[in-house]
Amino acid sequence: MTALMHSMTDRQRLLSYDQSRRQTIDYLARRLGIQLHHSSPAKKGARRYDSELGDFMNLEQLVKDSLRNNVRLAPRGMQIAADWYLAGQDNQGGLALNDYLKRVDGSYLVGLDRLVIKELQSRPARDQRFGDLAAHQFLTLEELDNVARNVPAVADDNPFVHAKLQSLRPSADVDLSQQPEQRRDYLVRVETYVRGLAEAYNSMKASATCSGSNDTCNPISSDACWPALS
């Protein structure tokens, strides 16, 4: 575009300013290379930045936003949310307890058993079942016992029985094939537990105790063979 064309266009934009102010301003900003995003010059003695971060570092607000936007929370954030549910403040994050328990991915929460109990008790009796939420798999032995006491309807669910049997196993530091006392204690724990189960688990009860003197395999505990408990 020639200098004469630029001059004519500039004149036309200025004359039409009253009718199209925004278009004229945008044109002149582009024409003159005006940049408006820079910060204003610092003034002597004036504060340039805020002294507080405000809600930017407000943990509770960050947790609320993360729950609403389906953002994965670290254990600290998950515990903050768990405390809300335990205190009856279920509306803090706009997420139902059932959906929150689907997000639990570890056994780091304090009060996880109470959250599970609260959620199960909120269901109709016919819908109370164990094992359909991610949080259920992270309950400790003591927490499982607490759930069974408070929600007896789930104590005989297959997933609950499986979780309980898994929790009765010794730690990975114990070698059952090399430590007969630990092996015996473990089998006693299993037998004691299965004796209290419903009749539907009679075959499991029979399997809990190895028979006779031929070292029959115990299908509940492992693939190794165990001596009889009696």
N, C-alpha and C positions, 0 to 999 in steps of 0.2 A: 504494500500500500504506500502510495507517494505521500510526501509531506502535505500536499494540498488536500488529499483525501482524509488524512488524519485530522487536519485542521477543520474540515467541513463536518466530520463525524463528531469531533469534540464540541463544536458549536451546536450541532443538532441535539446532542445529549444534554447540554446545559440548558438549551431552550425548552426542552421537554421535561425538565426536572420536576415541575409541579405535577405532571401527569404520571410520571414513572420514576419515583425517587429511588427505589431500590435498584432498578436497572441502571440508572445513571451512576449511582455510587459504586456498584459492582464494576461497571465499565471503567470508571476513572481509577479504581483501585488496581485493576489489571493493567491499564494503560500506563500508570505511573509506577507500577511495581511496589505498591504500598503493602507493608506487612504489619498486621495488627495483633499478632499473637505473642509478641515479645512482652516481657515484664516491664513495668514502669521503672524509671531510674530510682535508685535507692536514695532516701532522704536521710540526712545526718540525724541520728538519735531516734529514728523511727524503726519499729520492729518489722522485719521483712516476712517472718514466718510465724505461724501460730505456735503458742507455747504448749498446747495440748493437742493430742491426736483425736480427741472426741470419740465417736463411735467406731472409728477405724480399728482400734485395738480393744473394743469392748467384746470380751469373749462370749458373753451370753448372746449378744446381737449376732456375732459371727456364727454361733451354733444355730440360732433361729434361721438365719438366711440359708445356711447349708442344708438344714432339714427341709426347708421349703423348696430349695432348688436341686434336691437330690444329689448333693455334693458329699463325697465320702469324708467322714470325720475321723480324726485321730482318737486314740483312747481317751485323752483328756476331754475332748468335745463330747464323746459318747457318754462319759460319766456325768457331765453337766446335764445332758438331756435325760439320763437315767434318774438323776436326782429330781428333776421336774416331775417325771411320771410317779415316782415314789411319794412325792409330796402332794399328788393330786392335781398338779398343774399341767394336765395333758394338752392344753391348748397353746402352750408356749411356742412350740415349733410348728404348729399346724399339721402334725403328723400323728396318726392313730398309733396307739401302743403296739397293735398287731404289726403294723408296717415297720415300726422302729425295731421290733425284735427280729424282723427279717434281715436287718442290716448288721446285726451283731456278728462279728467275725473272730471272736476270741473270748477267752475266759478271764478277761481283765476287769470286768465290771463288778463293783461292790453292790450287792443286793440283787444280783441277776435272778436268783431263785424267787425273790419277792415280786419281781416284775413278771416272771413267768406265771406265778400263782395268780397275780392280779389279772393278767390277760386271760388265763384259762377260766377263772371264775366269772369273768364278764360274758362268757359264751353261754348259749343255751345248753342244758345238760346233755342233749343228744350230740352236740358238736364239740364236747370236751374230749380232745384227743392229744396224744403226745407225739412229737416228732415231725410236725408239719411246719415248724418255724426254725430258722437257722440257729436261734439262741439256745434251743433245747440241747443241741449237741455239745455245748460248752459248760454245762452244769457239772459241778464237782459231786463227789459221792455224798457229802453232807447236804448239798443243795438238792440233789435228787431225793434224798430221804425227806427233806422238808416239803418238796412238791408233793410227794406221795401222801404225806400226812394231811396236807391242806386240800388236795384235790384227789381223793381216793379213787375217783372214776378212771384216772389214767394209770394207776399203779399196775394194772394187768395188761396194758397195751403192749404189744410186741416190741415196738421201738423203745418203750420205757424199760422193759425187762432187758433188752439188749444193751441199752445204755448203762443200766445198773451193773450187769455182768462185766462190761468193759471197765467200769470204774473200780470193780473189785480186784482187778488184776494188779499185781505188784508193779513197781516202777521199772523202767528200762535198765536200771542198775542191778536188778535181781535176775540171776540165771536159774530158772526153775529146774533145769535138767542137772545142775551142779549143786543146788542148795536144797536138800530134802526137807529141812525144817520150814523154809519159806514155802516150798511146794505144798507141804501138808497144811500150813496155815491158810494158804490160798484156797485149797480145796474145801477146808472146813468153812471158810467164809461163803463160798459158793453154795455148799450144801445147806448151810443155815439159812441163806436167803431163799433158795428155791423151795424149801419146805413150806414157806408161808404163801406161796403162789396158789392160784386157783387150780381146780382139777384139770383145766385145759392144758396145764403144763406138767401133767403126770409123767410123760415120757422124759421130760427134762429132769424131773426129780429123780427118776430111775437112773439117768445118765450121770447125775452129780456124784454118785458114789461108785467107785470102781468095784467090780465084783470079784469075789473069790481070791485065789492066790495066783492067777495067771496074768496079772498086770494088764487088765483090759484098758484100752484107750479111753480117756475122758474127753468126749466131743465138745464139752462146754469150754474147757480151759485152754487146750492147745492140741497140737497134733502128736504130742509126746505121750508116752504111756506112764500111768501113775499107779502106785501100789494102792491097795484097798485102804480106806480110812479106818476100818474097824479091825 
